[in-house]
């Protein structure tokens, strides 16, 4: 009976020590890049707009579209009319691929939707 009590005390002490160890903070042992992601490249909004415009002109499926591009702090708003959803998706994808992009806000519309609104 005495040995059983000793084992219970030993086990309880061990479990308590593990709980206390698990509660300590290890933030000082973690590399800074794991806590805060490294900042991406800082791209000027004018350069960002130019990069997106260049990518659109290089793509044969969307090069003739009149897409409005406004950039502010790495966030881009796309506007204008496109012929179909495929073109819209392509423009959005090309914008997301630009270096330094943080957000893309799509305000483009389908030409057929605009014509339907005028007829209605």
Phi, psi and omega per residue, in radians:
X1 nan -0.659 3.127
X2 -1.127 -0.699 3.099
X3 -1.142 -0.672 3.134
X4 -1.103 -0.736 3.119
X5 -1.122 -0.723 3.111
X6 -1.069 -0.734 3.126
X7 -1.151 -0.676 3.116
X8 -1.132 -0.759 3.114
X9 -1.121 -0.780 3.123
X10 -1.053 -0.824 -3.137
X11 -1.108 -0.763 3.118
X12 -1.087 -0.725 3.111
X13 -1.127 -0.743 3.130
X14 -1.106 -0.789 3.129
X15 -1.109 -0.746 3.109
X16 -1.060 -0.745 3.118
X17 -1.107 -0.686 3.118
X18 -1.149 -0.705 3.102
X19 -1.088 -0.767 -3.133
X20 -1.129 -0.732 3.113
X21 -1.113 -0.674 -3.138
X22 -1.192 -0.380 -3.107
X23 -1.519 -0.185 -3.138
X24 -1.255 2.658 -3.133
X25 -1.520 2.400 -3.141
X26 -2.018 0.365 -3.097
X27 -1.050 -0.590 -3.122
X28 -1.267 -0.216 -3.131
X29 -1.745 0.024 -3.116
X30 -1.785 2.343 3.128
X31 -1.120 2.487 -3.092
X32 -0.973 -0.607 -3.100
X33 -1.178 -0.320 3.093
X34 -1.468 -0.431 -3.134
X35 -1.501 -0.865 3.130
X36 -2.117 2.073 -3.136
X37 -1.090 2.573 3.137
X38 -1.123 2.527 3.129
X39 -1.179 2.408 3.094
X40 -1.298 3.085 -3.141
X41 -1.126 2.422 3.115
X42 -1.553 2.053 -3.124
X43 -2.007 2.304 3.063
X44 -1.073 2.489 -3.114
X45 -1.055 -0.610 3.101
X46 -1.136 -0.747 3.111
X47 -1.165 -0.670 3.114
X48 -1.084 -0.812 3.101
X49 -1.055 -0.754 3.136
X50 -1.121 -0.692 3.116
X51 -1.112 -0.738 3.126
X52 -1.172 -0.790 3.132
X53 -1.027 -0.735 3.119
X54 -1.104 -0.737 3.123
X55 -1.130 -0.658 3.119
X56 -1.177 -0.716 3.136
X57 -1.177 -0.491 -3.125
X58 -1.413 -0.244 -3.109
X59 -1.654 2.080 -3.078
X60 -1.116 -0.387 -3.109
X61 -1.401 -0.355 -3.068
X62 -2.287 0.067 -3.022
X63 -1.139 -0.409 -3.112
X64 -1.655 0.060 -3.129
X65 -1.432 2.582 3.075
X66 -1.719 1.440 -3.110
X67 -1.649 2.231 3.073
X68 -1.480 2.302 -3.127
X69 -2.199 2.119 3.054
X70 -2.154 2.231 -3.133
X71 -2.094 2.430 3.075
X72 -2.582 2.014 3.124
X73 0.965 0.682 3.102
X74 1.455 -0.047 3.094
X75 -1.767 2.279 -3.023
X76 -2.032 2.386 3.004
X77 -1.947 2.252 3.124
X78 -1.867 2.323 3.123
X79 -2.386 2.986 3.117
X80 2.045 -3.059 -3.124
X81 -1.939 2.444 3.062
X82 -2.181 2.779 -3.087
X83 -1.298 -0.637 -3.058
X84 -2.668 2.990 -3.101
X85 -1.123 -0.581 3.129
X86 -1.068 -0.761 3.102
X87 -1.119 -0.731 3.132
X88 -1.056 -0.816 3.134
X89 -1.076 -0.676 -3.127
X90 -1.156 -0.762 3.122
X91 -1.079 -0.777 3.133
X92 -1.088 -0.766 -3.136
X93 -1.085 -0.780 3.138
X94 -1.110 -0.636 3.091
X95 -1.131 -0.761 3.137
X96 -1.117 -0.473 -3.107
X97 -1.369 -0.203 -3.122
X98 -1.183 2.429 -3.139
X99 -1.189 2.308 3.106
X100 1.630 0.011 -3.112
X101 -1.273 2.405 3.095
X102 -1.970 -0.591 -3.068
X103 -2.723 2.518 3.047
X104 -2.139 2.143 3.109
X105 -1.905 1.983 -3.078
X106 -1.561 2.014 3.045
X107 -2.041 0.273 3.133
X108 -1.282 2.721 3.105
X109 -2.258 2.730 3.049
X110 -1.425 2.412 3.133
X111 -1.021 -0.676 -3.136
X112 -1.138 -0.575 3.109
X113 -1.208 -0.653 3.108
X114 -1.172 -0.687 3.120
X115 -1.178 -0.671 3.138
X116 -1.148 -0.633 3.136
X117 -1.180 -0.639 3.121
X118 -1.215 -0.630 -3.119
X119 -1.256 -0.552 -3.030
X120 -1.327 nan nan
